[in-house]
């Protein structure tokens, strides 16, 4: 039975450092990647793709969109390159969560 993608979404404002999966857990990283819908947030595939390609990395939504688009690309290509993106983004995600959601005490790199 497939899960409803909408039920997997997590608002960035509710995200905590503890919600970030272990980079070695491919399934958990895939699920986390889909907990943000870049198409919905940015309004279209092209807008989400442009934002991800820009790699602004200024906000939690920027970071989550970059991961979302990397996962979608990996799914299309049938590879696991999104895991490299996640590992690269992980310290940035932790910092953004701490900055935007007040989770500074939980940061561990």
C-alpha positions as CSV (number, residue, x, y, z in Angstrom):
1,X,0.0,0.0,0.0
2,X,1.4,3.4,-1.0
3,X,1.4,6.3,1.4
4,X,-0.4,9.5,0.5
5,X,2.4,12.0,-0.4
6,X,0.6,14.9,1.3
7,X,0.6,13.0,4.6
8,X,4.4,12.9,4.4
9,X,4.9,16.7,4.2
10,X,6.5,18.4,7.2
11,X,6.3,22.2,7.4
12,X,9.7,23.7,7.7
13,X,8.7,25.6,10.8
14,X,8.0,22.3,12.6
15,X,11.2,20.6,11.6
16,X,13.6,19.7,14.4
17,X,17.2,18.5,14.2
18,X,16.0,15.2,15.5
19,X,13.9,14.8,12.3
20,X,17.0,14.6,10.2
21,X,17.7,11.0,9.2
22,X,21.0,9.2,9.4
23,X,22.8,9.7,6.1
24,X,23.4,6.0,5.8
25,X,19.7,5.2,5.9
26,X,18.7,5.5,2.2
27,X,15.0,4.9,2.8
28,X,14.8,7.4,5.6
29,X,16.6,10.0,3.5
30,X,14.3,9.4,0.6
31,X,11.3,9.8,2.9
32,X,12.8,13.0,4.3
33,X,13.4,14.3,0.8
34,X,9.7,13.9,0.1
35,X,8.6,15.6,3.3
36,X,8.9,18.9,1.3
37,X,7.2,19.6,-2.0
38,X,9.3,22.0,-4.0
39,X,6.8,22.1,-6.9
40,X,4.1,23.2,-4.5
41,X,6.3,25.7,-2.6
42,X,7.7,27.4,-5.6
43,X,4.6,27.0,-7.8
44,X,6.0,24.8,-10.6
45,X,8.5,22.3,-11.6
46,X,10.6,25.0,-13.5
47,X,10.6,27.4,-10.5
48,X,11.6,24.6,-8.1
49,X,14.3,23.4,-10.5
50,X,15.7,26.9,-11.0
51,X,15.8,27.5,-7.2
52,X,17.6,24.2,-6.6
53,X,20.1,24.9,-9.3
54,X,20.8,28.4,-7.9
55,X,21.9,26.7,-4.6
56,X,21.2,29.8,-2.6
57,X,21.0,27.8,0.6
58,X,19.8,30.9,2.5
59,X,16.7,29.4,4.1
60,X,15.5,26.0,5.3
61,X,13.1,25.9,2.3
62,X,16.0,26.6,-0.1
63,X,17.9,23.6,1.4
64,X,14.9,21.3,1.5
65,X,14.0,22.2,-2.1
66,X,17.6,21.4,-3.3
67,X,17.3,18.0,-1.6
68,X,13.8,17.4,-3.0
69,X,14.9,18.1,-6.5
70,X,18.1,15.9,-6.1
71,X,15.8,13.1,-5.0
72,X,13.4,13.6,-7.9
73,X,16.4,13.6,-10.3
74,X,17.8,10.4,-8.7
75,X,14.4,8.7,-9.0
76,X,14.2,9.7,-12.6
77,X,17.7,8.4,-13.4
78,X,17.3,5.4,-11.1
79,X,20.4,6.2,-9.0
80,X,21.2,7.2,-5.4
81,X,23.1,10.4,-6.0
82,X,20.6,12.2,-3.8
83,X,22.4,10.7,-0.8
84,X,25.6,12.7,-1.8
85,X,23.4,15.8,-1.9
86,X,22.0,15.0,1.5
87,X,25.4,14.5,3.1
88,X,26.5,17.8,1.6
89,X,23.4,19.6,2.9
90,X,23.3,18.0,6.3
91,X,25.4,20.6,8.2
92,X,23.5,23.4,6.4
93,X,20.2,21.8,7.3
94,X,21.2,21.6,11.0
95,X,22.3,25.3,11.0
96,X,19.1,26.4,9.3
97,X,16.9,24.5,11.7
98,X,18.8,26.0,14.6
99,X,18.6,29.5,13.2
100,X,15.0,29.4,12.0
101,X,13.4,27.0,14.6
102,X,15.4,27.6,17.7
103,X,17.1,24.3,17.8
104,X,20.7,25.5,18.5
105,X,21.2,23.3,21.5
106,X,20.8,20.2,19.5
107,X,23.4,20.9,16.8
108,X,26.0,18.1,16.4
109,X,28.2,17.8,13.4
